[in-house]
Amino acid sequence: MFYSRFMLARLEQLSKEAAELAAAPLWPLSDHDVTGMLHAAHHLAQVATVLQARLVRQACSRGIPAAQGHRSAKGWLRSVLLVDPQPARELVAHADVLQRPVIGQAVLDGRADLRQAAVIAETLDALPDDLALTDGAADTFAIVEQAEVVLLGMAGEFPAYQLRRVGERILDHVAPEIADQAAAAALARQEARVHPRRGFTMSLPVNGMVRLSGALGLEDAAVVQAALHPLCEPGPEDKRTPAQQRADALIEISRLALRSTELPVDGGEPPQLSVSVAYDPLARAWGVGTTDTGVRVSPETVRRLACDARILPIILGGQGQILNAGRRRRLATGALRRALHVRDRGCGFPGCDRPPRWADAHHVWHWADGGPTNLDNLVLLCVRHHKVLHDPRAGWRIRFGPDRRPDFIPPPDVDPYQKPCRNQYHQRQ
């Protein structure tokens, strides 16, 4: 009883002193002291989490969560500490990692943090149990023990994400004579384990955004990365983030697939997106559109989609009656598409290097407003520049010159003289 009271009183005193430090003024500190205190505070947080994790393990070993009516340690922690699910999961995971006393002591000594400790534990757990059966292998226990020592030593050089990559080849460091054979077997087991766990989901729209999430195996991820990478290279004036570049690349690849003839038939016809849009004949204006999946889009988005992406506009009157279900020659296909490829050789916007297969056929006189689908009313535009031309705030216009090639008229803020310009990149090829 005395020991329990002593431990609790000491912990409460340490907590009080730490709180006083956290509230103390920091402006008198030198730059060196600020950095030193940051390191010390980080270590203090790690030590406190180790104590929490050990207490969780002690509670679980005594059956406290079940005795208090909880099915899991995570649920018990959420109730006792009033924390969210993610912190509760992380604390339970820390408790599992710190079953290895050497790793836990390394965190307490400041030789590793908890993320590094988790990587080291995962690496050691992933080592096969039958290393001793591999030709030329030493005792399995000795190999695992040596791997633990090496990884803890490397924790002083590499953060967790780099330490994980080192851990993938740990046998090269501690047992090179069996590394390749063991790695091949481990990768085969890994591939068999992860394939059934692959998946991809799209959430319902919330505030105009759809959240994508999923998981792929290494081979599948390599295929996706190979397809996205050529479309993610930023241009000299590209202000998109890497995440935005990947999102745009995914959309471009999907548009290319819709333009191809290799997708399977969907509902008895080629895959396409239908958009229902209200039309006011007095104002000669389109209203908000609704896709066949129930998603609402702006009139400007409807105009852009109607250009060239296997989009079927369904125009509705005031009472919801169908006024038009698409005109016969809306898409630039066959010989007309090939003619566009020959003339424009890629996105026509000045300076763009996107090839023709990644471009939409944009109607200069909007198809939605009655514009024809012919060579003198079409120009190839990549997804990014297609949006620019449909954005009235951007101010770009297109007209055709005497040679029947498209000229781009910049807005005054780009060129005060609004001199017509063309894409010289593709013309040089």
Protein Blocks (a to p, Z undefined) as FASTA:
>chain_A
ZZmmmmmmmmmmmmmmmmmmmmpcfklpcfklmmmmmmmmmmmmmmmmmmmmmmmmmmmm
nommmmnopabfklmmmmmnopafklmmmmmmmmmmmmpmklmmmmmnopacfklmmmmm
mmmmmpcfklmmpghiacfklmmmmmmmmmmmmmmmpcfklmmmmmmmmmmmmmmmlmmm
mmmmmmmmmmmmmmmmgccdddddeehiacddddddfklmmmmmmmmmmmmpccfklcbd
fklmmmmmmmmmmmmmmmpmkbcceehiacdddddddddfklopacddddfkopacdfkl
mmmmmmogopacddddfkopafbgcifblbcghjlmmmmmmmnopafbghiacdfklpcc
ddfbafknopacdfklgccddfklmmmmmmmknopacdddfkopacddddfklmmnlpac
ddfklmmZZ
